[in-house]
Amino acid sequence: MKTKIISVFICMLLCVTVFSVTGTEIMDSNQGTVDKYINENPTDDPWDVLFDVDVLNTARAGAEFDGTYFYTCLWSGTEIDKYDIDGNLIETFSIPGVSGLRDLAWDGTYMYGGAAGGTIWEMDFNTQTLISSITGAFECRAIAYDSDQDVFYVSNWNDPVWVVDRTGAVVSSINLISTTSTYGLAYDTYSEGSPYLWVFDQGSGANNPQYIHQYDLTAGAFTGVTYDVSIDIGSGLGIAGGLFITTEYDPELVVIGGVYQDSTESGTDYLFGYELCEVPEPVDSDLDCSGDLDFPDVETGSTLTATITVENVGLPGSLLDWEIQSFPDWGEWTFDPESGEDLAEGDTQTINVEIIAPEDQETEFDGEVVLVNSEDNGDTCTILVTLVTPQSQSLTFLELLAQRFPIVARILDLLF
């Protein structure tokens, strides 16, 4: 359970501020006194401050939450700080081969980040090891992970946002135009009208607004929704750091948070989190399937192949998890794959089917293959199966004689 204390201010600001200046990084050797603010009674409005934690350190930039722990990282060194859900520092560690992390991203298994260069580090924060390095023609200061496309959004100050796949290839790029000092990115599929990319911009630097901007990935433009973090967090004179979005801090809320770099003014940096919106209700998926599994004349023991197509015909935004529920008990059946996850509305998936026919001759087999929606046992799809094996090809002595001597066949017809 999260311990929460009433605090801070609620404010909504809808404006876009455009500046043209290079971002700055400042390191301060002072250390503040721990101060944790956890809001017990948010008003269920966007931009309620849910938590505001003095991280007791300077030069912390990136932040991320893995469902259990918060992490912040030192942009000017190797230190990574681990906090529990109440903001208590658990440990500080380093990962060999990793230094200067800025923003962080989480894919459900590993953490990712860069040092404002052409490398994205894939890291296991549990074992505190470097898994791999993704390199390419990009610069990674800010980073967000897109689970729908399995790609990363990365940027550095006023550079474009590069869309990078796991091989390091740049798939596409986005020109943000309205931002000048991008430091943090977060991918949002929860807010109405999503997907969005949220951008934490240092703007004109310290002692100026530090906006989080909403960018519509479908429309390719900023929406005009912004929020100035400096209103609520720290001295109000700091600069933007990393950014993240999570639904695991509170099961009912989508939380957007990050680091507010305030070392110069207050001697420390701050880990913060805002309520963004309520977690949306799951959108209904709907299973459909098709396939031709009719085999009229099959040699016994032969191997047959076919395909089944699975489709999500549910509501826009829905994701279908499916699996093979049952199939005939005759023959030997193989399905590849046997199940699938996150099939988007309107998308299809092909199942390759292999059947080894039974050894029974002169037999008609029938049955059905049943697929089921893994999230709704009442949502099934059935494909009928028929398979017929021919009569035996072995001939009697008289049949062989009749084939060799046609007159014998005529005599046999008269006799029988």
N, C-alpha and C positions, 0 to 999 in steps of 0.2 A: 504494500500500500504506500502511496506517495504521501508524505507529510507536507502539508501546505499551510502557508501563512499569508493572510490578506496583504496585498501591497499594490504599489505602483499605479500607473495612470492608464486610462483607456482613451485612445484617440484614433480617429479615422481621417486620413488626408488623401484626397484624390486629385493629384496633380503630377505633372511630369516636369522635372527640372533638368535642363541641359547645360553642361559645362564643358569646357575644353581645356583640360589640364592633365598632366601626368600624375598617376597615383604615387603615394609615398608609403614607405615602410619605416617604422620608428622602433628602436629598441631602447628600453628603459631598464635600469638595474634595480629600481625600487620595487619593493614587494608590499602589497597591501594586507589588510586584515580580512580574514574570510567573512563573507557576508552572503547569505543565501535568502532569496525571497521566492516563496512558492505560494501561488495564488489559490486559496481554497475555494473561492466563490467567483469564478469568472462569470461574466454576464451573458455568456453564450453569443457573443458578438465577435466579429473579426477583430484582430489586433488586441484582444485581451492579453496582457502579459501573464503567462503561466508560470514562468520561472526566470530568475535573474541571478546568476551565481558569479560571485567574485572568484576567479580561478586561482588567485594568489600568485600568479606568475605574469611575466611580461613576454612580449613578442610571441604570444599565442595567436594563431591566425585561423587555421582550419578547425572545423567541428563536424561531428557526425554522431548518430545514435544507432546502435545495432539491435535495439529491442531490449537490451539489458543494461548496457553501459554507454555513457557519453565519452567521447574522446576529443581532446584538443591537441594541437601539434605546434611545435616551435619552428617558425619560419627561418630562423637564423642558426639552427643547429639540428640535433638528432632527437630531441626529447619528444615523447608522446605521453600525454597524461590520460589516465583512465579514471572516470568518476562513476559512482553508483547513481541510481535514478534520483536520489535526493541531493545530489551535488557534492557528495563527500569524495575526496581524493582517495583512490584505492592504491594506485602505484604510478610511477613514471618509468618508462622503458624506452629502449631504442631498438631499431631493426637494422642489422648489418647491411650496408649497401644503400641505405635510405637516409637522406638528409635534406633539410630545407623544405619540408612539406608545407604547402599552403592550404588550399581547400581539400576536403575529403568527400568521397562518395562510397556508398555501400550497396552491394548487389544481392544481399541476403546470405552471402558466404564469405566474401573477401572485401577488404577496404582498398580504395584506389586513391591516388593522389600524385602530384608532381611538384617540382621545384621551379616552376616558371620556365621550363625547357621542353624539349621534344621527347620527353619520356613520361609515361604513366606507369607508376609502380603498382603492381598487384600484391597485396600484403595480407597475411594472416595475423590478425591482432591477438588471437588466442595463443598461437604458438610463437608469436613475435618473430616471424620469419618472412623473407621476401619470396614470393611464389614465382613471379615472372616480371619482365619489363616489356612494355609495349612502346615502341618507338615509331616516329613518323614525322611528317612535315607539318607540325603543329607546335604550339607552345601551351603547356598545361600549368596554369596557375589556378583558375577556377575550374571546377569539374562537377558534373552531375551524371548519373547513370539512368538511362532510359531502358526500363525492363521490357517494354513492349517491342522495341526493335533490337535490343541487346547491343546498344551503342552508347558512347560517351559524348557528352557535350563539354568541350574544353575551350578556354580562352585565356588571354593574358592582357590585362589593362584594356587598351582601346582596339585590340585586334578583333577580327571576326570571331564568332563562335564556330569552331570546327566540330563537325560530327564525325566521330572516329570509331571504326569497328575494332574488334579484338586483335586484328592483325596489325593495327596501326595505320591502316589506309584511311584517308580522309574521304568520307562518303559524300559530304556536301558541306556548305558553310552558310552562316547566317550573319548578315551585317546588322548589328544592333542599332547603329546610328545615334540613338539618344543617350547612350552611356559613354563614358570616357575612361573610367578606371575600374573595369570589372574585376571583382575579387572572389565572389562566391556565386555558385549556380545551384539550382535545385529543380528537379523534374516533378511535375504535378499532374496526376491523373485523377484527382479527387474533386477539385473545384468544378462547379458548374461551367460547362463550356470547354473543359480541358480537352486535349493536353496543353499545359502551359510550361514555360521555362521562366523561373523567377531569377532575377539578376540583382545581386547586392553590389552596389556601385559606390566607390569612394568619392565620386563627383569632384568637387573642387578641393577635397582634402579636409583636414581637421578644422573644427569650428565652422563647419558647413553641414547642411542636411546630408544624411547618409541613407539614401533611398533603397528600398527593395522594390523593384519594378516587375510587373507581370507582362510576359511576352506570349502572345498567342501563336503557337507553333503551326496551327492550321492556316490561319489568316496571314502569317508572316509579318506581324506587326505588334507593337506595344498596345495594350488595351487602355492605357491611361490610369490603371489602378496602381498606385504606389503607396509606400508608407515610409516615414522618416524614423528610423530606429533611434536617432539621437534624442528624440523627444522623451524617451522612456528610460534609456539604459545609461549607466555610468554618469560621467560628468556632462555628457551631451556634447563634448568637444572632440570625441574620438573619431575613428575611421572604420569603414566596413572591413569585415573579414570573410571567413567562409560561411556557407549556407547549407541547410539541409531541410528535408521534409520527412516526417514520419507519422505513422498511425499507431505506433507501438508504445508511445509514452502514455497515451490515454486511449482506450479502445473506442471511445465515442468521438474523439476529436482528431482532426488533422492538424498537426503542429508544424509550424515553420520556425526554424531557429538557426542560430549561428554564433559567431564570435564578434563582439564589438571591441576593436582594438583601442584601448583607452589608456595605455601605459604612460604616455607622456603627461597626461593631465591628472590621472588618479593613481598612478603607480601600479596599475593592474589591468587585466583584460577581463571581459565578461562573457560568460556563456548564457545565452538567452533563448527563450522560446515563446512564441505567440500562438494563440488559437487562430487558425486560418478559416476553418469551417467544420461542420460536423462530418463524420465519416458517412459517406453516402450508402444507402441501402443497396445490397447486391442487385444487379440488373439480371432479369431472367434470361437464361439461355434456353435453346430448344434444339433437340437432337433430330436430325434427319439423316437417312442413309439410302444408298442405292447400290445395286450390283447384280450381275447375271451369274447365278450359280446353278445352271441347268446343264447337265452333262448326259446326253441321250445314248451314247454308244461308247462305252469305256472299257478298255482292256483291263482285266483284273490285275491288281498290283501296280498299275501305271501311276505316274505322278502327274497331277493336274494343277494348273495355275489359274488364278482369277484375281480380280480386284474388287474391293468394296470402297465406296466413297462416303466419307462422313462429312456432314455439314452442320454448322451452327446457323439455324434459321430464327434465332431469338431476337431480342430487342437490341438496337444499336448500343454499343458499349458493353454488351455481355460477353462473357468468356466461358467456353464450354470445356468441361473435363469429361471424358468418355472412357469406356472400357468394354471389352468383350464380356458379355455376361454368360452366354451358353452357346453350344454348337453341337451337332450330331455326335452320337457316341459310336458311330461306325466310321471306319477308315482312320487315317492319321492326319490331324489337322495342325497347321502352323499359320499364325497370324503375325505379320510384321508391319507396324507395331501392334501390340495387344491393347494399348491404351494411349491416350493423349491428354494434354493439358493446355488450357488457355487458348482454345481455338476461338478466334474473334468472330463476331457476327458477320455472316456472308462469306467466311473463309471455308475452305474444304481441306480434308486430309485423306490421303489414299492409304488403304490397308492392302498389302500384298498377301494373298491367300495361297497356300499350297496344301493339296490333298493327295494322299496316297490311297488309291481306290481299294476297296475290300477284295478279298480273294474269292468271294462267293460268285458263282456264275449264274447266268439267267435270272438275275435278281434286280428288282427295282427298289432303290433306297430313296427315302425322303427325310426331310427334317427342316430345321431352321437355325439360322445364326441370329442371335439376339444381342444387340448393343444397348447400353444403358448410360444415361447421364449420371455421372458419379455424384453429382450434387442433388439429384432428384430421381429416386428409384422408380417413380411412376412415369418417367419420361424415357421410353424405350423405342427401339426401331428393329423391325424383324425382316430378314431376307430369307425367302423360301429356297430350299435346296432339293434338287432331284438328281439322281445318278442311276444309270441303267447299265448293267454288264451284259454282254451278248451271250448267246448259247455257246456251248462247248464246241471247239473246233476239231476235236478228235472224231474220226470217222470209223464206222464199222467195216468189216471185211466186205460185206455185200455192197456198201456204199462206195468203197474204193473200186470194186470190180465194175460197178455200174459206170463210174467215171471213166474207167479204162476202155470198157466195151459198151457202147451205147445200146446195142441190142439186148444186153443183159438188163439195162434199165427199163426197156420196153417190156421185157418178160416180167420183171418184178412189178411193174405197174399193173399188168394183167393179173398177176397172182395176188397181189395185195391191194 
